[in-house]
Structure formats: C-alpha cells, structure tokens
Amino acid sequence: MFRLNVLPLFIPRLRDRSADIEMLASAFLKKQLEQDIKNEGGPVITPVFSDEALAALKAYHWPGNVRELRNMMTRLSVRLPTGVREISAELIRRLLPKSSSQRAGPVDEGVFIPKGTTLADAEWLLIDAALKQANFNRSKAAELLGIGERTLRRKLNGN
C-alpha cells in the first residue's frame, strides 16, 4: 500500500470538469468504433456531437465519472446508425439514465421511509426496493439507482 502512496493525485470528478466531456467522449467513441471496425474491416468515420448532444452530456451529473462516460460511448457505438455524421441530442438522451426527478425507480414506486430512519437504513431500503423491482438483476437495479454495478456490489457487501 505504501508503495502506491508515493505521489497521491487528486483528479476532480467529471461533473466538475465538464469542459473535458467533449474530448473524452469523442476519444472513447473513436476508440470503440476503431475496435469495432477492426473486427469487421473498413474505414473508421467518427461522427461529431451536435451542440444539443454536447449540452445533454454536460448537463448529466456522471455519478460513475469517466468510466460511466466510457461505457456510454460503448453503448452509443453499438446503437449508432451506419453512416451517421452527427450524433443527435435525442440519441444521447435515450442512452443517458433518466434524472432522479424523471426516473421511474424505487422512490416513485412508493418506498416508505419511516421518521427517524438513518441515512444508511434509507439507503438499504432503496437498494432493496430497486433489487425487487429489477427482479434481483443487479445491473438493472444499479441502473435504477443511478449508480454503477461495482458501487452496488460494494454496498451489498457492506463496504
């Protein structure tokens, strides 16, 4: 452990550096498209993001930080129509998890949190409700909660 702690680095959260989102998203998308094309053969044409699509990306809060952005660009590469030159805001909005005010998740389904419940207990109530709603599929439950699968796994393991 001490060998790794020689030079601690602080990297701000992605939501705190929205200016990097366009560069990172384009790089992740290009890399994924190149990987996909390498398997199929053919030229790589990386589409650009429309201004509205960039605004949608920058408005999202990115709880999974850069890893979540990278995963989204992988999903985008799969859903991208052939020959598209510009990525629309509509496509981005379909791929982004809905905000907590729009999400049809456990809270909207009527999770009751009694008065005096601690934050940790309320978190467990939400996790339990999300798991039940997702038929105990952890990846779907994590998506409902707006967190990554690894974060959900950590919370379930008590870390």
N, C-alpha and C positions, 0 to 999 in steps of 0.2 A: 504494500500500500504506500509506504513512504517513498518508494522509488518513483511512483507515478505522481507524487505531490511535489515535485521539484519546482515546477513553474505553473501554479494554478492560473487558469484562464477564465475570464468572465465573458460569456457570449450572451448578449441580450436576446430575449425572446423574439421570435419572428414578428409578433404583433407590435413590438416596439421598434421595429426597423422595416416598416412597410416599403421603404424605397428599394429594398433588396428583393422584394417579391417577384417583380417582373424578370429580373436577371436569373434568379433561382428557378422560377417556373419554366422559363424558356430553356435553360440549360438541362433541367431534368427531362423536359418533354423531348428535346432534341436527342438526348442520350437514349431515351426509351425508344424513340422512333428509329434511331440508327440500329439499335439492338434488334428490333422487330424486322426491319428491312434486311439486316444482315442474314437473318434466318430465311427470308423469302427471296432475297435478291432484288435489285432495283435501286433507283436513286432516292435519296432522302430529301424531302422538301418539308422543312419545318414551318408550319403556319405561324402567323403572328396573332397576338391577342388584340381584340378590338379594345377601344378605350373603355367601353362599358364592362367588358370582361375583366380588364385590369382593375377597374373600380370595385367590382364584385370580389375579386381576390383580395384586394387591400382592405375591404370592409370586414372580411371574415376575421374572427379572433384567433384562429390557429392554435387550439389547445395542445395539439400534438407537435407544434413547432415545425421545423424543417422536414422532419420525417413525414409528417402528415401531408405537407405540400408535395413531397416527392411521391408519396403513394397516390395522391390525387392526380398527379401528372401521368402516372402509370395507368390509372383508370381512364383518364382522358385519351391516352394514346390508343386504347382498345376501342373506345367509343367514337373516335374521330372518323367522320365520313371520309372516304377516299377522295383525294384531290382538293380538299378544303384548304383555302389560303389564309382565312381569318377565322379565329375562334370567337364565337359569339358569347355574349353575356348569358343568353338562355342556356347554352350548353354548360357553362360554368355553374350556373345556379342549380341545374339538375344534379350536378356532381357534388356540390357542397352540401354538407349536412345542414338541415334547417336550423335556424337560430332557436334558442330556447323558447322564445315567445311564439314561434311558428311550429315547433316540433310537436308531433303527436306522440309524446313519450309518456313515461310513467306518471309524471306530475299531472298531465292533462287527463289521465285515466282515473284520477281520484285517490292518490296515495294520501292517506290521512296521517299527519304528524301531530301527535298529541302535545299539548302545552307542557313545557319542561323537558322536552326531548333534547338531548345534546346533539351537537352538530355531527359527531361520529355516528350516533344512533340514527339520525335522519339520513345520513349517507347510506347506511346499511339498508334502511327502508327503501330508498330509491334504487339501490343496486338489486335488492330482492325483487322489487316490482318490475324492473327492466328485464331481469332474467326470466321472470314468469311470462311477461308479455312477449319475449323473444323465444319462448318455448325452450329456455335454458341453452340457447345458442349464444355463446359468449361474444362472438364477433358482432352479432346483431344487437345484443344488449349494450355493448360498448358504443356502438353507433347511436343507439337511442339516448345514451347518456352524454354523448358528445366527447367521449374520451377514447384513447387508444386501447387496443386489446391488452397490451402489456400492462397498462395502468390498471385496467380492470383486474387482471390476473394478480397484480401486486396487492390490490385492495382486498381481493378474496383470500389471499394468503396471509393477510394481516400485516403487511409491510407498508 
